[in-house]
């Protein structure tokens, strides 16, 4: 895992031109990234079959048909995160969870951090769900 100091990342981001967070990003979910309960634009993964997933209500999608849900401030609030802004820097915290999420309006994606050490950059809700599950030993559920 590449470890990046958060302050350096934020400093470098503030010296670059602003990125458009609404720009279209490649929307690919690889099969190895998914587990039961992950949220996609097509629905919540209920079961797997050899070429895809079942999302309930009789709907099945092949892996190449799945689209990720972008993480937004609205999504973070929906899952119980508290968001604080100071000088254009944002921090999201989840009660009883030691990791934080940081971003600025000038960076692409979100940083999943332990203190000031960035552990991973992510963009999608299923990635956040998996990080909370693996590192926090709990499911990310709506508040």
VENHUWO-V717164 format. One line per field, one symbol per residue. phi: phi as a letter, one per 40 degrees, with the letter a starting at -180 (. if undefined). psi: psi as a letter, one per 20 degrees, with the letter a starting at -180 (. if undefined). burial: I if it has 16 or more other C-alpha atoms within 10 Angstrom, else O. A space follows every 50 residues. Layout:
BEGIN
phi->???
psi->???
burial->???
END
This chain:
BEGIN
phi->.cbbcdcccccccccbccccccccbdbbbcdcccadhccbcciccbabbd bibbbgfgbbbcdcccbccccbdccccccgcbbbbafgbbbbbbdfbccb bbabcbbcgbbcbbgbbccababbccccdccccccbfaccbcc
psi->pppppghgggghhiirqqqoiiqpqpnppqhiiqrpiqprhiappgrqrh jbqpjrkjpqpqhiiqpqpqprhggghhjjqppppoljpqppqppkpiqr pqrrijqpaqpoqocjophqprhqghggghghgghikqqoqp.
burial->OOOOOIOOOIOOIIOOOOOOOOOOOOOOIOOOOIIOIIIIOIIIIOOIOO OIIIIOOOOIIOIOOIIIIIIOOOOIIOOIIOOOOOOOOIIIIIOOOOII IIIIOIIIIIIIIOOOIIIIIIIIIIIIIIIIOOOOOOOIOOO
END
